[in-house]
Amino acid sequence: METHIIRITFFCELPKESHHLLEGNTASDPPPPPPPPPLPVQLTLVALNQPHSGDMMGVDAADRMCFEQAKAMGLPPHYRAFLSSGRQDLLHVVHPLSRHATPVTNLRGDVMFRNWHAVFSGDGAPIDARIPIYSFDGRDVLADPFWPQKSVWHGSATRGLRVQDKHCEAWRADHMSVTGLSSNLLSGRLLGQQTRSCSNQYIVLCIETHKT
């Protein structure tokens, strides 16, 4: 018994658009969208959410408050306290690679200083009164009555170096007889050189130390 194989061929006409796809014609394809612009690199200066006396339980505890409040607001937690103490100079708080070309801004991105070194040019770090300083929870510390005294603790000379015996005993004392260096922001300077009793409740700032 013989077996016969029958071949049947089907022809199907494709739409013209399909011919272009099959032939790999991409001349009419739109170009891919450009990548989004990179986010601006900046170091953010932010205040803690409450004023503090000179007793912050030490500079490490102040650093930890900056870290925790930044993290709670969804910010990168690379923040340290804007303080000199008996064992650290404020100038060196920011990572060396971020000191020269990275502007210092407020939480909204307004530029306050062209870079970290500009803070320590020796003139007390003049600030623009039109640029607010915000706390981590978004309040303007110069306008909000929660900070009745518009001064900041810093414990630093104008060049960013520690001043011995002017840091509230390494930020562990709030006695009236003990003093620390502060700056009245209403005077228009971030590093004014006012010696004040450590019993005062002042603004404490945090500075972003680097970008990852």
MDAnalysis code that builds the backbone (N, CA, C; Angstrom):
import MDAnalysis as mda
import numpy as np

u = mda.Universe.empty(636, n_residues=212, atom_resindex=np.repeat(np.arange(212), 3), trajectory=True)
u.add_TopologyAttr("name", ["N", "CA", "C"] * 212)
u.add_TopologyAttr("resid", np.arange(1, 213))
u.add_TopologyAttr("resname", ["MET", "GLU", "THR", "HIS", "ILE", "ILE", "ARG", "ILE", "THR", "PHE", "PHE", "CYS", "GLU", "LEU", "PRO", "LYS", "GLU", "SER", "HIS", "HIS", "LEU", "LEU", "GLU", "GLY", "ASN", "THR", "ALA", "SER", "ASP", "PRO", "PRO", "PRO", "PRO", "PRO", "PRO", "PRO", "PRO", "PRO", "LEU", "PRO", "VAL", "GLN", "LEU", "THR", "LEU", "VAL", "ALA", "LEU", "ASN", "GLN", "PRO", "HIS", "SER", "GLY", "ASP", "MET", "MET", "GLY", "VAL", "ASP", "ALA", "ALA", "ASP", "ARG", "MET", "CYS", "PHE", "GLU", "GLN", "ALA", "LYS", "ALA", "MET", "GLY", "LEU", "PRO", "PRO", "HIS", "TYR", "ARG", "ALA", "PHE", "LEU", "SER", "SER", "GLY", "ARG", "GLN", "ASP", "LEU", "LEU", "HIS", "VAL", "VAL", "HIS", "PRO", "LEU", "SER", "ARG", "HIS", "ALA", "THR", "PRO", "VAL", "THR", "ASN", "LEU", "ARG", "GLY", "ASP", "VAL", "MET", "PHE", "ARG", "ASN", "TRP", "HIS", "ALA", "VAL", "PHE", "SER", "GLY", "ASP", "GLY", "ALA", "PRO", "ILE", "ASP", "ALA", "ARG", "ILE", "PRO", "ILE", "TYR", "SER", "PHE", "ASP", "GLY", "ARG", "ASP", "VAL", "LEU", "ALA", "ASP", "PRO", "PHE", "TRP", "PRO", "GLN", "LYS", "SER", "VAL", "TRP", "HIS", "GLY", "SER", "ALA", "THR", "ARG", "GLY", "LEU", "ARG", "VAL", "GLN", "ASP", "LYS", "HIS", "CYS", "GLU", "ALA", "TRP", "ARG", "ALA", "ASP", "HIS", "MET", "SER", "VAL", "THR", "GLY", "LEU", "SER", "SER", "ASN", "LEU", "LEU", "SER", "GLY", "ARG", "LEU", "LEU", "GLY", "GLN", "GLN", "THR", "ARG", "SER", "CYS", "SER", "ASN", "GLN", "TYR", "ILE", "VAL", "LEU", "CYS", "ILE", "GLU", "THR", "HIS", "LYS", "THR"])
u.atoms.positions = np.array([
    [0.855, -1.194, 0.000],
    [0.000, 0.000, 0.000],
    [0.888, 1.240, 0.000],
    [0.699, 2.117, -0.917],
    [1.541, 3.305, -1.042],
    [0.981, 4.453, -0.217],
    [1.912, 5.179, 0.369],
    [1.531, 6.349, 1.170],
    [1.861, 7.606, 0.385],
    [0.914, 8.494, 0.279],
    [1.116, 9.740, -0.453],
    [1.130, 10.915, 0.521],
    [2.155, 11.769, 0.417],
    [2.253, 12.966, 1.262],
    [1.790, 14.168, 0.459],
    [0.830, 14.841, 1.012],
    [0.270, 16.002, 0.321],
    [0.718, 17.259, 1.053],
    [1.385, 18.167, 0.393],
    [1.817, 19.428, 0.997],
    [0.845, 20.523, 0.586],
    [0.375, 21.272, 1.556],
    [-0.543, 22.372, 1.301],
    [0.124, 23.665, 1.762],
    [0.243, 24.631, 0.918],
    [0.876, 25.911, 1.224],
    [-0.181, 26.994, 1.310],
    [-0.139, 27.756, 2.441],
    [-1.072, 28.861, 2.637],
    [-0.339, 30.166, 2.419],
    [-0.949, 31.091, 1.741],
    [-0.394, 32.436, 1.541],
    [-1.257, 33.430, 2.303],
    [-0.570, 34.293, 3.077],
    [-1.289, 35.288, 3.879],
    [-0.698, 36.648, 3.593],
    [-1.521, 37.584, 3.229],
    [-1.041, 38.935, 2.927],
    [-1.062, 39.766, 4.209],
    [0.105, 40.285, 4.580],
    [0.237, 41.097, 5.797],
    [-0.015, 42.553, 5.487],
    [-0.508, 43.304, 6.475],
    [-0.647, 44.755, 6.269],
    [0.707, 45.394, 6.011],
    [0.689, 46.540, 5.371],
    [1.934, 47.218, 5.022],
    [2.771, 47.527, 6.255],
    [2.077, 47.870, 7.378],
    [2.837, 48.205, 8.582],
    [3.662, 47.015, 9.051],
    [3.128, 45.795, 8.883],
    [3.840, 44.609, 9.331],
    [5.076, 44.369, 8.499],
    [5.039, 44.720, 7.206],
    [6.225, 44.566, 6.363],
    [7.373, 45.381, 6.914],
    [7.059, 46.589, 7.389],
    [8.136, 47.427, 7.924],
    [8.746, 46.793, 9.164],
    [7.906, 46.193, 10.010],
    [8.433, 45.577, 11.211],
    [9.289, 44.373, 10.881],
    [8.784, 43.531, 9.915],
    [9.538, 42.344, 9.561],
    [10.852, 42.681, 8.899],
    [10.871, 43.734, 8.144],
    [12.094, 44.115, 7.447],
    [13.065, 44.850, 8.353],
    [12.642, 45.146, 9.619],
    [13.544, 45.819, 10.533],
    [13.759, 47.269, 10.215],
    [12.823, 47.898, 9.570],
    [12.953, 49.304, 9.200],
    [12.617, 50.167, 10.416],
    [13.615, 50.793, 10.989],
    [13.413, 51.630, 12.180],
    [13.635, 53.096, 11.885],
    [13.682, 53.439, 10.619],
    [13.988, 54.827, 10.271],
    [12.937, 55.788, 10.803],
    [11.701, 55.303, 10.889],
    [10.639, 56.196, 11.315],
    [10.359, 56.108, 12.811],
    [11.110, 55.259, 13.560],
    [10.882, 55.150, 14.999],
    [11.321, 56.430, 15.696],
    [10.549, 56.899, 16.673],
    [10.965, 58.109, 17.397],
    [12.196, 57.830, 18.254],
    [13.051, 58.812, 18.420],
    [14.246, 58.593, 19.248],
    [13.842, 58.421, 20.708],
    [14.635, 57.698, 21.483],
    [14.300, 57.524, 22.911],
    [14.381, 58.863, 23.638],
    [13.580, 59.037, 24.674],
    [13.625, 60.311, 25.407],
    [14.975, 60.499, 26.086],
    [15.414, 61.739, 26.241],
    [16.703, 61.967, 26.909],
    [16.613, 61.598, 28.378],
    [17.724, 61.221, 28.988],
    [17.690, 60.886, 30.418],
    [17.375, 62.130, 31.240],
    [16.764, 61.953, 32.397],
    [16.462, 63.125, 33.231],
    [17.740, 63.800, 33.689],
    [17.715, 65.114, 33.877],
    [18.928, 65.795, 34.330],
    [19.310, 65.321, 35.719],
    [20.600, 65.286, 36.036],
    [21.014, 64.841, 37.367],
    [20.539, 65.813, 38.436],
    [20.238, 65.269, 39.606],
    [19.832, 66.122, 40.708],
    [20.998, 67.017, 41.128],
    [20.738, 68.270, 41.486],
    [21.831, 69.136, 41.903],
    [22.476, 68.617, 43.178],
    [23.792, 68.709, 43.223],
    [24.531, 68.273, 44.399],
    [24.672, 69.460, 45.334],
    [24.301, 69.291, 46.579],
    [24.361, 70.371, 47.542],
    [24.509, 69.792, 48.937],
    [24.992, 70.607, 49.854],
    [25.031, 70.260, 51.272],
    [23.955, 71.083, 51.957],
    [23.063, 70.415, 52.663],
    [21.918, 71.096, 53.248],
    [22.167, 71.420, 54.709],
    [21.864, 72.672, 55.066],
    [21.976, 73.143, 56.450],
    [20.569, 73.213, 57.037],
    [20.324, 72.470, 58.102],
    [18.989, 72.325, 58.674],
    [19.085, 72.446, 60.191],
    [18.032, 72.970, 60.811],
    [17.982, 73.076, 62.275],
    [17.273, 71.872, 62.880],
    [17.707, 71.510, 64.089],
    [16.954, 70.517, 64.841],
    [15.549, 71.053, 65.144],
    [14.645, 70.154, 65.426],
    [13.232, 70.527, 65.566],
    [12.889, 71.209, 66.887],
    [13.881, 71.435, 67.737],
    [13.636, 72.105, 69.002],
    [14.915, 72.823, 69.444],
    [14.777, 73.898, 70.218],
    [15.972, 74.573, 70.746],
    [16.609, 73.737, 71.858],
    [17.880, 74.025, 72.148],
    [18.612, 73.273, 73.155],
    [19.483, 74.212, 73.980],
    [19.652, 73.840, 75.230],
    [20.665, 74.495, 76.047],
    [22.035, 73.963, 75.639],
    [23.070, 74.397, 76.365],
    [24.406, 73.896, 76.062],
    [24.614, 72.452, 76.440],
    [23.681, 71.875, 77.189],
    [23.784, 70.465, 77.551],
    [23.015, 69.618, 76.543],
    [23.740, 69.108, 75.567],
    [23.151, 68.224, 74.560],
    [23.600, 66.784, 74.768],
    [24.186, 66.522, 75.970],
    [24.731, 65.207, 76.305],
    [25.930, 64.865, 75.430],
    [26.639, 65.899, 74.983],
    [27.840, 65.697, 74.195],
    [27.616, 65.861, 72.708],
    [28.709, 66.074, 71.990],
    [28.595, 66.316, 70.551],
    [28.153, 65.057, 69.808],
    [28.505, 63.876, 70.320],
    [28.046, 62.639, 69.665],
    [26.531, 62.520, 69.732],
    [25.944, 62.902, 70.869],
    [24.484, 62.865, 70.996],
    [23.840, 63.895, 70.076],
    [24.487, 65.056, 69.922],
    [23.960, 66.060, 68.987],
    [24.019, 65.539, 67.554],
    [25.118, 64.886, 67.201],
    [25.217, 64.267, 65.872],
    [24.097, 63.242, 65.669],
    [23.830, 62.480, 66.706],
    [22.803, 61.439, 66.590],
    [21.418, 62.048, 66.391],
    [21.152, 63.175, 67.057],
    [19.867, 63.846, 66.844],
    [19.728, 64.305, 65.395],
    [20.823, 64.832, 64.827],
    [20.792, 65.237, 63.415],
    [20.511, 64.039, 62.517],
    [21.211, 62.960, 62.778],
    [21.043, 61.729, 61.999],
    [19.602, 61.237, 62.058],
    [19.054, 61.147, 63.279],
    [17.727, 60.565, 63.460],
    [16.629, 61.444, 62.878],
    [16.753, 62.769, 63.044],
    [15.703, 63.644, 62.512],
    [15.741, 63.699, 60.994],
    [16.934, 63.642, 60.414],
    [17.019, 63.578, 58.951],
    [16.390, 62.288, 58.434],
    [16.720, 61.192, 59.058],
    [16.182, 59.894, 58.630],
    [14.667, 59.856, 58.776],
    [14.137, 60.446, 59.855],
    [12.692, 60.451, 60.080],
    [11.952, 61.221, 59.002],
    [12.609, 62.199, 58.375],
    [11.974, 62.984, 57.323],
    [12.269, 62.447, 55.927],
    [12.896, 61.286, 55.845],
    [13.194, 60.682, 54.549],
    [14.389, 61.282, 53.847],
    [15.221, 62.018, 54.579],
    [16.423, 62.608, 54.003],
    [17.594, 61.648, 54.164],
    [18.621, 61.777, 53.309],
    [19.817, 60.971, 53.541],
    [20.366, 61.277, 54.936],
    [20.691, 60.283, 55.730],
    [21.045, 60.528, 57.127],
    [22.494, 60.953, 57.344],
    [23.084, 61.629, 56.366],
    [24.483, 62.024, 56.491],
    [24.583, 63.431, 57.076],
    [24.123, 63.594, 58.290],
    [24.125, 64.894, 58.940],
    [24.873, 64.820, 60.265],
    [25.587, 65.920, 60.563],
    [26.231, 66.059, 61.866],
    [25.932, 67.447, 62.407],
    [26.132, 67.615, 63.693],
    [25.845, 68.894, 64.329],
    [26.846, 69.960, 63.873],
    [26.347, 71.169, 63.693],
    [27.147, 72.331, 63.293],
    [27.813, 72.892, 64.549],
    [28.783, 72.131, 65.079],
    [29.403, 72.457, 66.358],
    [30.890, 72.145, 66.354],
    [31.663, 73.048, 66.968],
    [33.015, 72.704, 67.390],
    [32.939, 72.251, 68.841],
    [33.884, 71.428, 69.240],
    [33.934, 70.982, 70.630],
    [35.392, 70.837, 71.035],
    [35.622, 70.262, 72.194],
    [36.996, 70.103, 72.657],
    [37.810, 69.147, 71.823],
    [37.143, 68.324, 71.005],
    [37.886, 67.343, 70.204],
    [37.589, 67.415, 68.717],
    [36.846, 68.420, 68.275],
    [36.594, 68.540, 66.835],
    [36.452, 69.999, 66.436],
    [36.918, 70.292, 65.226],
    [36.739, 71.606, 64.642],
    [35.578, 71.552, 63.654],
    [34.741, 72.561, 63.710],
    [33.594, 72.614, 62.796],
    [34.044, 72.554, 61.339],
    [35.157, 73.160, 61.024],
    [35.683, 73.167, 59.654],
    [35.795, 71.769, 59.072],
    [36.106, 70.786, 59.920],
    [36.403, 69.435, 59.441],
    [35.214, 68.478, 59.539],
    [34.041, 68.991, 59.881],
    [32.874, 68.114, 60.011],
    [32.449, 67.555, 58.652],
    [32.532, 68.380, 57.610],
    [32.147, 67.948, 56.258],
    [33.284, 67.145, 55.633],
    [32.920, 66.129, 54.867],
    [33.907, 65.274, 54.199],
    [34.795, 66.111, 53.277],
    [36.118, 65.835, 53.250],
    [37.032, 66.644, 52.429],
    [36.622, 66.788, 50.965],
    [36.058, 65.747, 50.361],
    [35.694, 65.809, 48.943],
    [34.477, 66.696, 48.690],
    [33.775, 67.091, 49.739],
    [32.567, 67.909, 49.581],
    [32.752, 69.347, 50.033],
    [33.972, 69.747, 50.345],
    [34.187, 71.071, 50.938],
    [34.375, 72.188, 49.915],
    [34.767, 71.877, 48.684],
    [35.228, 72.922, 47.769],
    [34.228, 73.302, 46.687],
    [33.543, 72.337, 46.116],
    [32.729, 72.617, 44.930],
    [31.241, 72.448, 45.158],
    [30.822, 72.158, 46.372],
    [29.416, 71.864, 46.640],
    [28.774, 73.014, 47.411],
    [27.726, 73.636, 46.874],
    [27.097, 74.750, 47.594],
    [26.384, 74.283, 48.863],
    [26.297, 75.197, 49.808],
    [25.546, 74.955, 51.049],
    [24.189, 75.635, 50.899],
    [23.113, 74.890, 51.090],
    [21.758, 75.407, 50.863],
    [20.890, 75.181, 52.095],
    [19.727, 75.818, 52.086],
    [18.721, 75.481, 53.086],
    [17.918, 74.278, 52.606],
    [16.918, 73.896, 53.372],
    [16.155, 72.688, 53.054],
    [15.388, 72.824, 51.745],
    [15.094, 74.047, 51.326],
    [14.360, 74.302, 50.086],
    [15.283, 74.354, 48.876],
    [16.589, 74.339, 49.098],
    [17.541, 74.392, 48.002],
    [18.073, 75.781, 47.696],
    [17.724, 76.789, 48.492],
    [18.255, 78.140, 48.294],
    [19.719, 78.172, 48.731],
    [20.574, 78.703, 47.875],
    [22.008, 78.706, 48.160],
    [22.325, 79.752, 49.223],
    [22.987, 79.313, 50.275],
    [23.402, 80.196, 51.360],
    [24.890, 80.553, 51.257],
    [25.704, 79.566, 50.846],
    [27.141, 79.768, 50.661],
    [27.572, 78.982, 49.433],
    [28.540, 79.504, 48.697],
    [28.937, 78.855, 47.450],
    [29.604, 77.504, 47.698],
    [30.219, 77.320, 48.859],
    [30.767, 76.026, 49.260],
    [31.021, 76.059, 50.767],
    [31.467, 74.919, 51.309],
    [31.671, 74.815, 52.753],
    [32.779, 75.753, 53.227],
    [33.848, 75.874, 52.472],
    [34.947, 76.732, 52.897],
    [34.535, 78.203, 52.960],
    [33.546, 78.595, 52.170],
    [33.101, 79.995, 52.189],
    [32.490, 80.374, 53.538],
    [32.041, 79.380, 54.293],
    [31.497, 79.663, 55.623],
    [32.591, 80.191, 56.548],
    [33.834, 79.795, 56.287],
    [34.934, 80.053, 57.215],
    [35.966, 81.019, 56.646],
    [35.503, 82.014, 55.918],
    [36.417, 82.986, 55.309],
    [36.917, 84.015, 56.324],
    [36.391, 83.995, 57.539],
    [36.875, 84.887, 58.582],
    [36.011, 86.104, 58.838],
    [34.919, 86.250, 58.093],
    [34.057, 87.429, 58.241],
    [32.770, 87.116, 59.017],
    [32.724, 85.954, 59.661],
    [31.551, 85.613, 60.449],
    [30.439, 84.956, 59.659],
    [30.689, 84.626, 58.420],
    [29.712, 83.921, 57.563],
    [28.411, 84.693, 57.407],
    [28.439, 85.836, 56.669],
    [27.205, 86.611, 56.458],
    [26.130, 85.765, 55.771],
    [24.899, 85.957, 56.211],
    [23.764, 85.247, 55.615],
    [22.754, 86.251, 55.087],
    [22.036, 85.835, 54.066],
    [21.002, 86.658, 53.458],
    [19.723, 86.514, 54.275],
    [19.241, 87.611, 54.830],
    [18.049, 87.567, 55.679],
    [16.818, 87.094, 54.919],
    [16.851, 87.148, 53.583],
    [15.703, 86.707, 52.789],
    [15.651, 85.197, 52.616],
    [16.714, 84.498, 52.990],
    [16.762, 83.046, 52.840],
    [16.471, 82.405, 54.191],
    [15.359, 81.719, 54.327],
    [15.005, 81.115, 55.619],
    [15.944, 79.961, 55.973],
    [16.038, 79.698, 57.257],
    [16.675, 78.475, 57.753],
    [15.558, 77.612, 58.321],
    [15.421, 76.416, 57.768],
    [14.311, 75.543, 58.144],
    [14.776, 74.460, 59.114],
    [13.843, 74.039, 59.958],
    [14.061, 72.849, 60.774],
    [13.751, 71.618, 59.930],
    [14.080, 70.444, 60.465],
    [13.813, 69.214, 59.720],
    [12.320, 69.030, 59.436],
    [11.468, 69.548, 60.319],
    [10.036, 69.418, 60.073],
    [9.454, 70.615, 59.325],
    [10.323, 71.434, 58.718],
    [9.873, 72.435, 57.757],
    [9.511, 73.797, 58.305],
    [9.863, 74.115, 59.550],
    [9.530, 75.420, 60.114],
    [10.696, 76.391, 59.940],
    [10.377, 77.649, 59.712],
    [11.373, 78.709, 59.589],
    [11.762, 79.144, 61.001],
    [12.976, 78.824, 61.423],
    [13.359, 79.059, 62.820],
    [13.455, 80.543, 63.162],
    [13.645, 81.390, 62.159],
    [13.717, 82.823, 62.434],
    [12.334, 83.460, 62.543],
    [11.333, 82.797, 62.045],
    [9.975, 83.333, 62.099],
    [9.097, 82.617, 63.119],
    [9.422, 81.383, 63.450],
    [8.554, 80.583, 64.317],
    [8.828, 80.916, 65.790],
    [7.778, 81.226, 66.554],
    [7.974, 81.572, 67.969],
    [8.427, 80.401, 68.832],
    [8.415, 79.186, 68.306],
    [8.907, 78.038, 69.065],
    [10.389, 78.222, 69.415],
    [11.094, 79.024, 68.616],
    [12.476, 79.401, 68.914],
    [12.468, 80.882, 69.322],
    [12.203, 81.202, 70.585],
    [12.094, 82.618, 70.972],
    [13.424, 83.365, 70.864],
    [14.530, 82.653, 71.054],
    [15.845, 83.283, 70.929],
    [16.441, 82.876, 69.574],
    [16.789, 83.858, 68.795],
    [17.211, 83.613, 67.406],
    [18.726, 83.510, 67.287],
    [19.315, 82.791, 68.213],
    [20.757, 82.559, 68.198],
    [21.037, 81.076, 67.995],
    [22.212, 80.781, 67.463],
    [22.648, 79.392, 67.275],
    [23.898, 79.135, 68.108],
    [23.991, 77.949, 68.662],
    [25.244, 77.501, 69.260],
    [26.204, 77.062, 68.160],
    [27.493, 77.324, 68.332],
    [28.473, 76.769, 67.380],
    [29.835, 76.481, 68.014],
    [30.281, 77.247, 69.020],
    [31.541, 76.959, 69.695],
    [32.776, 77.121, 68.843],
    [32.703, 77.922, 67.793],
    [33.772, 77.962, 66.789],
    [34.245, 79.377, 66.534],
    [35.531, 79.523, 66.232],
    [36.053, 80.780, 65.726],
    [35.592, 80.971, 64.282],
    [35.811, 82.154, 63.757],
    [35.306, 82.446, 62.408],
    [35.991, 81.625, 61.322],
    [37.158, 81.059, 61.622],
    [37.842, 80.204, 60.642],
    [37.472, 78.730, 60.797],
    [36.532, 78.442, 61.671],
    [36.047, 77.075, 61.798],
    [36.776, 76.218, 62.801],
    [37.659, 76.832, 63.608],
    [38.419, 76.070, 64.595],
    [37.786, 76.213, 65.972],
    [37.974, 75.196, 66.791],
    [37.400, 75.200, 68.136],
    [37.996, 76.320, 68.978],
    [37.222, 76.824, 69.918],
    [37.686, 77.815, 70.887],
    [37.614, 77.165, 72.262],
    [38.763, 76.972, 72.872],
    [38.794, 76.276, 74.150],
    [37.957, 77.008, 75.197],
    [37.266, 76.217, 76.011],
    [36.430, 76.716, 77.108],
    [35.243, 77.545, 76.619],
    [34.884, 77.419, 75.350],
    [33.717, 78.142, 74.823],
    [32.763, 77.186, 74.118],
    [32.669, 75.967, 74.667],
    [31.767, 74.979, 74.051],
    [30.950, 74.248, 75.105],
    [30.584, 74.986, 76.165],
    [29.686, 74.441, 77.196],
    [30.164, 73.070, 77.691],
    [31.488, 73.045, 77.989],
    [32.101, 71.803, 78.477],
    [31.776, 70.630, 77.550],
    [32.157, 70.810, 76.285],
    [31.935, 69.797, 75.235],
    [30.450, 69.495, 75.067],
    [29.636, 70.533, 75.219],
    [28.184, 70.463, 75.031],
    [27.532, 69.481, 76.002],
    [28.015, 69.583, 77.274],
    [27.455, 68.765, 78.348],
    [27.022, 69.588, 79.555],
    [27.039, 70.918, 79.432],
    [26.733, 71.763, 80.586],
    [25.672, 72.798, 80.239],
    [24.784, 73.047, 81.200],
    [23.792, 74.109, 81.025],
    [23.775, 75.057, 82.231],
    [24.927, 75.125, 82.945],
    [25.030, 76.009, 84.104],
    [25.152, 77.460, 83.633],
    [24.610, 78.355, 84.418],
    [24.684, 79.768, 84.061],
    [26.115, 80.282, 84.050],
    [26.974, 79.662, 84.864],
    [28.357, 80.135, 84.979],
    [29.261, 79.625, 83.863],
    [28.768, 78.675, 83.076],
    [29.548, 78.117, 81.970],
    [29.100, 78.792, 80.680],
    [30.045, 79.026, 79.763],
    [29.707, 79.765, 78.548],
    [30.065, 78.989, 77.283],
    [29.418, 79.382, 76.210],
    [29.707, 78.836, 74.890],
    [29.579, 79.919, 73.837],
    [30.215, 79.706, 72.708],
    [30.124, 80.669, 71.610],
    [28.843, 80.440, 70.819],
    [28.186, 81.560, 70.505],
    [26.941, 81.515, 69.761],
    [26.935, 82.648, 68.745],
    [25.887, 82.685, 67.943],
    [25.709, 83.776, 66.974],
    [24.240, 84.159, 66.915],
    [23.974, 85.438, 67.058],
    [22.621, 85.953, 66.892],
    [22.353, 86.084, 65.392],
    [21.452, 85.248, 64.876],
    [21.190, 85.249, 63.437],
    [20.579, 86.561, 62.961],
    [19.945, 87.291, 63.869],
    [19.358, 88.575, 63.481],
    [20.435, 89.610, 63.179],
    [21.672, 89.320, 63.574],
    [22.789, 90.203, 63.231],
    [23.281, 89.954, 61.810],
    [22.747, 88.905, 61.167],
    [23.121, 88.621, 59.786],
    [24.360, 87.784, 59.618],
    [24.768, 87.069, 60.682],
    [25.954, 86.221, 60.588],
    [25.714, 84.867, 61.232],
    [26.249, 83.847, 60.569],
    [26.108, 82.488, 61.078],
    [27.169, 82.166, 62.128],
    [28.312, 82.843, 62.040],
    [29.410, 82.582, 62.976],
    [29.794, 83.845, 63.742],
    [28.780, 84.579, 64.222],
    [29.065, 85.663, 65.139],
    [29.755, 85.131, 66.382],
    [30.398, 86.001, 67.114],
    [31.253, 85.565, 68.226],
    [30.715, 86.063, 69.563],
    [29.483, 85.730, 69.852],
    [28.888, 86.123, 71.130],
    [29.067, 85.009, 72.165],
    [29.660, 85.358, 73.300],
    [29.810, 84.411, 74.401],
    [28.577, 84.505, 75.288],
    [27.897, 83.378, 75.475],
    [26.645, 83.378, 76.220],
    [26.608, 82.216, 77.222],
    [25.786, 82.397, 78.241],
    [25.608, 81.346, 79.239],
    [25.021, 80.098, 78.597],
    [25.504, 78.952, 79.036],
    [25.035, 77.684, 78.478],
    [23.624, 77.329, 78.929],
    [23.037, 78.132, 79.793],
    [21.648, 77.902, 80.197],
    [20.655, 78.354, 79.137],
    [21.116, 79.115, 78.159],
    [20.223, 79.606, 77.100],
    [19.769, 78.473, 76.189],
    [18.529, 78.575, 75.743],
    [17.961, 77.614, 74.798],
    [18.066, 78.205, 73.395],
    [19.019, 77.695, 72.616],
    [19.300, 78.260, 71.299],
    [19.023, 77.245, 70.191],
    [19.042, 77.752, 68.966],
    [18.930, 76.914, 67.765],
    [20.183, 76.050, 67.651],
    [20.007, 74.806, 67.253],
    [21.136, 73.920, 66.932],
    [20.999, 73.504, 65.472],
    [22.052, 73.744, 64.704],
    [22.044, 73.436, 63.274],
    [22.720, 72.101, 62.995],
    [22.348, 71.509, 61.881],
    [22.964, 70.279, 61.381],
    [23.395, 70.528, 59.940],
    [24.530, 69.965, 59.577],
    [25.036, 70.119, 58.213],
    [25.192, 68.735, 57.576],
    [24.755, 68.634, 56.342],
    [24.953, 67.402, 55.574],
    [26.443, 67.277, 55.265],
    [27.020, 66.133, 55.553],
    [28.475, 66.001, 55.478],
    [28.990, 65.543, 54.124],
    [28.166, 64.857, 53.344],
    [28.604, 64.376, 52.032],
    [27.404, 63.837, 51.273],
    [27.628, 63.567, 49.995],
    [26.623, 62.920, 49.151],
    [27.116, 61.544, 48.766],
    [26.180, 60.591, 48.661],
    [26.558, 59.250, 48.240],
    [26.103, 59.016, 46.809],
])
